[in-house]
Amino acid sequence: MIRVVHVRGFENDSIVPSMLSLEDRIVFLVRKNMQNEEMHFDKIVKYHVLSNEFAEWSFTKPVGIVSNHDSGKHVMYYASTEWKNHEVNIEFYNFDCDTFKNTFVCSINMEDKSGSHIGDSDITNTELYGIDERFCIVALPNVSDDSNASIFSQVLLLDSAEKRLYQIPNILGNNDLFCRLDQLYIQKYNGETCLYLKTGRCTVSEKRRAYRVRNKNSLDKSLDGNESIICIEINKFISMVKREIPIGIDSILDSCKSESAFSMMNANGRIFYGRYNFAHNNTEIMEIASGQIHRKHTVKGVENRVVQSDGRYFLMNEHEGKQVLLDLESEKTIFITSPDERIITGNLKYVITNRFRTSEIFYYNLLENSSNKIGTGLTDFDPSKNELILFHE
């Protein structure tokens, strides 16, 4: 059964949900002044679902960069930025959302030719991936005049205990680079916590165009459009980074070159991804289980709208202005939306939708053939907890 959490009192603010999972507490960020071109976050809010109580912590410096993935249970990473001409100083912080303890870790200075504040600089493309309460991966964008936006300038490992940054070796296997990091997930395997990484920051359409015209120069030079799926135990990864040892081919589960592309990577249960083949025009849904890759389904065309629920895979298709939910195992259509409706999540038991013109959220019970309106506002769905958070308008 899905749990719906209702949050009220922030109707005039811009809300950004976090990736943190704190049992009966949720954490989100608030941006109050939408007219400010620099788009700083104002505060972190923790909401206790059972007691209906809020706790707030306000930023004291301009913050526009927060971690978009956190596996530290209660730790969030963020960065404040300060420019002087075309020099930017980035300070990294470790924030405990349980105790509201804010810890400065370290800082880095960069030349920035792309802008002079967070509103017009490519520094906003910095990505922070929280690994745990101590470590965070920092991916810094290219900010020079002639930079390649499809790769990061460098990727670093932030150590909160040692208060320093380590350069992550860029070589990855025989034919890839770590600076082409695209997605990251963390899961346990054989009792050990592992990093699952996807590289390749060019889109499927970009690779397909290059495949059709045979113009490999349109992809990253010398890489031939390589993409990789990597699995490595976290403690091993950290040790290798500190000893300046690159990730080898033994950690690469799958890879592709110019003839195919990884169309997605997701993890609402087991980690899965799509492998699109240009010649055959189909997408194979590949699942990672017990350190092995298993092909689950093959779908015609390019598909990155596959979701997993209750151990089954579902495809969200567009048809005549409506969205269709298809069960890939039985190949049966189980739900069709109205024209102004989009699916948030669904399975054989229920479907939750958003009517984008009115922001109304509806719950459809497929077993009882009934429906009811949940509310109106912004939603955030957490598949790991089967929880829908509704920020009321």
C-alpha positions in Angstrom: 0.0 0.0 0.0 1.3 3.4 -0.9 1.7 6.1 1.8 0.8 9.7 1.0 2.4 12.4 3.1 0.8 15.9 2.9 3.0 19.0 3.4 1.4 22.4 3.7 2.6 25.9 4.4 5.0 26.5 1.5 2.5 27.4 -1.2 4.5 30.6 -2.2 7.9 29.0 -2.2 9.9 26.9 -4.7 10.4 23.4 -3.3 13.2 21.0 -4.2 12.8 17.6 -2.6 16.0 15.8 -1.4 17.0 12.2 -1.9 17.3 11.6 1.8 15.3 8.9 3.5 14.8 9.5 7.2 12.1 7.0 8.3 9.2 9.3 9.3 10.9 12.5 8.4 11.3 14.1 5.1 13.9 16.8 4.1 13.5 19.4 1.4 15.0 22.7 0.3 13.2 26.0 -0.1 14.0 28.8 -2.5 11.9 31.9 -1.5 12.8 34.7 -3.9 12.0 33.4 -7.4 12.8 36.9 -8.9 16.5 36.6 -7.8 18.4 35.6 -11.0 21.1 33.9 -8.9 18.6 31.3 -7.7 20.0 30.6 -4.2 18.5 28.2 -1.8 17.3 29.8 1.4 16.9 27.0 3.8 16.7 23.3 4.6 13.4 22.1 6.1 12.8 18.8 8.0 9.2 17.7 8.4 8.3 15.0 11.0 5.3 13.2 9.5 3.9 11.7 12.7 4.1 14.8 14.9 3.4 17.3 12.0 6.3 19.5 13.2 8.8 21.4 11.1 12.4 22.3 11.8 14.3 24.7 9.6 18.0 25.6 9.1 18.9 28.7 7.0 21.9 29.1 4.8 24.3 31.9 5.7 26.1 31.9 2.4 24.9 31.8 -1.2 24.1 28.1 -2.0 23.1 27.0 -5.4 24.6 23.5 -5.5 23.3 20.6 -3.4 23.8 16.8 -3.6 21.4 15.1 -6.0 22.0 11.7 -4.6 22.6 10.9 -0.9 23.1 7.5 0.6 24.4 8.8 3.9 20.9 8.3 5.4 20.8 11.7 7.1 23.8 13.6 5.6 23.4 16.1 2.7 26.3 17.7 0.9 26.2 21.2 -0.5 28.5 23.9 -1.9 28.5 27.7 -1.5 30.1 29.9 -4.2 31.7 33.3 -4.3 33.1 35.1 -7.3 35.8 37.7 -7.7 36.0 38.8 -11.3 36.3 35.4 -13.1 37.7 33.5 -10.1 35.2 31.4 -8.1 35.8 29.9 -4.7 33.7 26.8 -4.0 33.3 25.7 -0.4 32.0 22.2 0.3 29.9 21.4 3.4 28.7 18.2 5.1 25.2 18.8 6.7 23.6 16.4 9.2 19.9 16.7 8.7 19.2 14.8 12.0 21.1 17.2 14.3 21.4 20.2 11.9 25.2 20.1 12.4 26.8 22.0 9.6 30.5 21.1 8.9 32.8 23.0 6.5 35.0 20.4 4.8 37.3 22.2 2.3 37.3 24.6 -0.6 38.6 24.9 -4.2 39.4 27.9 -6.4 38.6 27.8 -10.2 39.0 30.1 -13.1 35.5 30.7 -14.5 35.1 32.2 -17.9 31.5 31.2 -18.2 30.0 33.7 -15.8 30.3 35.9 -12.7 27.6 34.5 -10.4 25.5 31.4 -9.9 22.8 32.7 -12.2 24.9 32.8 -15.4 27.8 30.4 -14.7 28.3 26.8 -15.8 29.4 26.2 -12.2 25.7 25.4 -11.6 26.3 22.2 -13.5 28.5 20.9 -10.7 27.2 17.6 -9.4 27.5 16.2 -5.9 26.9 12.5 -5.2 26.8 11.6 -1.5 28.2 8.1 -1.0 27.8 8.0 2.8 28.3 10.2 5.9 32.0 10.7 5.1 32.5 10.6 1.3 31.0 12.5 -1.6 31.8 12.5 -5.3 32.3 16.0 -6.7 32.0 16.4 -10.5 33.2 19.8 -11.7 32.0 21.1 -15.1 34.1 22.6 -17.8 34.0 26.4 -17.5 36.5 27.5 -20.2 35.5 29.2 -23.4 36.1 26.2 -25.6 35.0 23.5 -23.2 33.3 20.2 -24.0 30.0 20.3 -22.1 29.5 16.6 -22.5 32.2 15.7 -20.0 33.3 17.1 -16.6 36.6 18.9 -16.3 37.5 16.7 -13.3 35.8 14.3 -10.8 37.0 14.4 -7.2 36.4 12.4 -4.0 35.5 14.5 -1.0 36.7 13.1 2.4 34.8 14.9 5.2 37.0 13.3 7.9 40.4 14.2 6.3 38.9 17.5 5.0 40.4 17.2 1.6 39.7 16.3 -2.1 41.2 13.4 -4.0 41.5 13.4 -7.7 39.7 10.3 -9.1 41.8 8.7 -11.8 40.2 9.5 -15.1 41.1 6.3 -17.0 38.3 3.8 -16.8 38.9 0.3 -18.3 40.5 0.4 -21.7 38.2 2.8 -23.6 36.4 5.1 -21.2 36.9 8.1 -18.9 35.5 8.7 -15.4 34.9 12.4 -16.3 32.0 11.1 -18.5 30.1 10.0 -15.4 26.4 10.2 -16.0 24.5 8.3 -13.2 25.3 6.8 -9.9 23.4 4.4 -7.6 24.3 2.6 -4.4 23.1 -0.9 -3.4 24.2 -3.8 -1.3 25.5 -7.0 -3.0 26.7 -10.0 -1.0 26.6 -8.0 2.2 28.8 -5.2 0.7 27.8 -1.8 -0.4 28.5 -1.2 -4.1 28.6 1.8 -6.4 26.8 1.3 -9.7 27.9 3.9 -12.3 26.9 4.7 -15.8 29.2 6.8 -18.1 28.4 8.5 -21.4 26.8 11.9 -21.3 25.8 12.2 -24.9 22.1 11.5 -25.6 20.7 8.5 -27.5 19.6 10.9 -30.3 23.2 12.4 -30.6 24.7 8.9 -30.9 22.0 7.8 -33.3 22.7 10.8 -35.6 26.4 9.9 -35.5 25.7 6.3 -36.3 23.5 7.2 -39.3 26.0 9.5 -40.9 29.0 7.5 -39.8 30.5 10.7 -38.5 32.3 9.6 -35.3 33.9 13.0 -34.9 30.6 14.3 -33.6 31.1 12.1 -30.5 33.8 12.5 -27.9 37.1 12.4 -29.9 39.1 9.1 -29.5 36.3 7.5 -27.4 33.9 6.5 -30.3 30.9 7.2 -28.1 31.8 4.7 -25.4 29.5 4.1 -22.5 30.0 1.8 -19.5 28.0 0.2 -16.7 30.3 -0.3 -13.6 29.9 -2.1 -10.3 32.6 -1.6 -7.6 32.5 -2.1 -3.9 32.7 1.3 -2.2 35.6 0.6 0.2 37.6 -0.8 -2.7 36.8 2.3 -4.8 37.8 4.7 -2.1 41.1 2.8 -1.4 41.9 2.8 -5.2 41.2 6.5 -5.5 43.5 7.3 -2.6 46.3 5.1 -4.1 45.7 6.7 -7.5 44.6 3.4 -9.1 42.1 3.6 -12.0 39.1 1.4 -12.3 39.9 -1.7 -14.4 37.9 -3.7 -16.8 37.1 -6.3 -14.1 34.6 -3.7 -12.6 32.8 -3.1 -16.0 29.6 -5.1 -16.2 28.6 -3.9 -19.7 29.8 -1.4 -22.3 28.8 -0.1 -25.7 30.4 1.9 -28.5 28.9 3.7 -31.5 26.5 0.9 -32.6 24.3 1.2 -29.5 23.5 3.4 -26.5 22.4 3.1 -22.9 19.1 4.9 -22.8 18.6 5.0 -19.0 19.6 3.6 -15.7 17.2 3.3 -12.8 16.8 1.7 -9.4 13.4 1.5 -7.8 14.3 -2.0 -6.6 16.9 -3.9 -8.6 19.1 -1.7 -10.8 18.2 -1.8 -14.4 19.0 0.0 -17.6 18.1 0.1 -21.3 20.4 -0.9 -24.2 19.2 0.6 -27.4 20.5 -1.0 -30.7 20.5 1.4 -33.7 20.5 -1.3 -36.4 17.6 -3.3 -34.9 15.7 -0.2 -33.5 14.9 -1.9 -30.2 15.7 -1.4 -26.5 16.7 -4.3 -24.3 15.8 -3.9 -20.6 18.7 -5.2 -18.7 18.6 -6.0 -14.9 21.6 -6.3 -12.6 21.1 -9.0 -9.9 23.8 -10.8 -7.9 26.5 -9.0 -9.8 25.2 -10.4 -13.1 23.3 -8.9 -16.0 20.0 -10.4 -17.1 17.9 -9.4 -20.1 14.3 -9.0 -19.0 12.4 -7.6 -21.9 12.9 -6.3 -25.5 10.9 -3.2 -26.6 10.7 -1.7 -30.0 12.2 1.8 -30.4 14.1 4.0 -27.9 12.6 3.6 -24.5 13.6 5.4 -21.3 10.2 5.5 -19.7 10.4 2.0 -18.1 9.5 1.7 -14.4 9.8 -1.1 -12.0 7.2 -2.0 -9.3 6.4 -5.1 -7.3 9.2 -6.9 -9.2 7.6 -6.3 -12.6 8.5 -3.9 -15.4 6.1 -1.4 -16.9 6.3 0.9 -20.0 4.8 4.4 -20.2 3.9 5.1 -23.8 2.4 8.1 -25.5 -0.6 7.4 -27.8 -2.9 10.0 -29.4 -2.1 12.6 -26.7 -2.6 10.2 -23.8 -0.3 8.2 -21.7 -0.5 4.4 -21.7 0.8 2.1 -19.0 1.8 -1.3 -20.4 2.8 -4.4 -18.4 5.8 -5.7 -20.2 5.4 -9.3 -18.9 1.9 -9.8 -20.2 2.2 -7.1 -22.9 -1.2 -5.9 -21.8 -2.3 -2.3 -21.5 -3.5 -1.7 -17.9 -4.2 2.0 -17.8 -4.8 4.9 -20.2 -4.8 8.5 -18.9 -6.9 11.5 -20.0 -5.2 13.9 -22.5 -4.1 16.3 -19.7 -2.9 13.6 -17.4 0.6 12.1 -16.8 1.5 9.0 -14.8 3.6 9.4 -11.6 3.8 5.8 -10.8 1.8 2.6 -11.2 1.6 -1.2 -11.2 -1.1 -3.9 -11.5 -2.8 -2.6 -8.3 -2.9 1.2 -8.6 -1.9 4.2 -10.7 -1.2 7.7 -9.5 -1.4 10.6 -12.0 -0.9 14.3 -12.2 -3.2 16.6 -14.2 -0.7 19.1 -15.4 -3.2 21.9 -16.2 -4.7 21.9 -12.7 -1.8 20.2 -10.7 -4.4 17.8 -9.3 -3.2 14.4 -8.1 -5.4 11.3 -8.5 -5.2 7.8 -7.2 -6.7 5.0 -9.3 -7.4 1.6 -7.5 -7.3 -0.9 -10.4 -8.5 -3.8 -8.3 -11.7 -2.0 -7.2 -12.0 0.1 -10.4 -12.3 3.3 -8.3 -10.5 6.7 -8.1 -10.2 9.6 -5.8 -8.4 13.0 -5.8 -5.5 13.0 -3.3 -4.9 16.8 -3.5 -3.3 19.6 -5.6 0.4 20.5 -5.8 3.9 19.4 -6.4 4.7 15.7 -5.8 7.8 13.6 -5.1 7.6 9.8 -5.2 10.0 7.7 -3.2 9.9 4.1 -4.7 12.2 2.7 -2.0 9.6 3.6 0.7 6.6 3.5 -1.6 5.8 7.0 -0.4 4.3 9.9 -2.3 5.0 13.4 -0.8 2.4 16.1 -1.8 3.5 19.7 -1.3 0.1 21.4 -1.4 -0.4 24.6 -3.4 
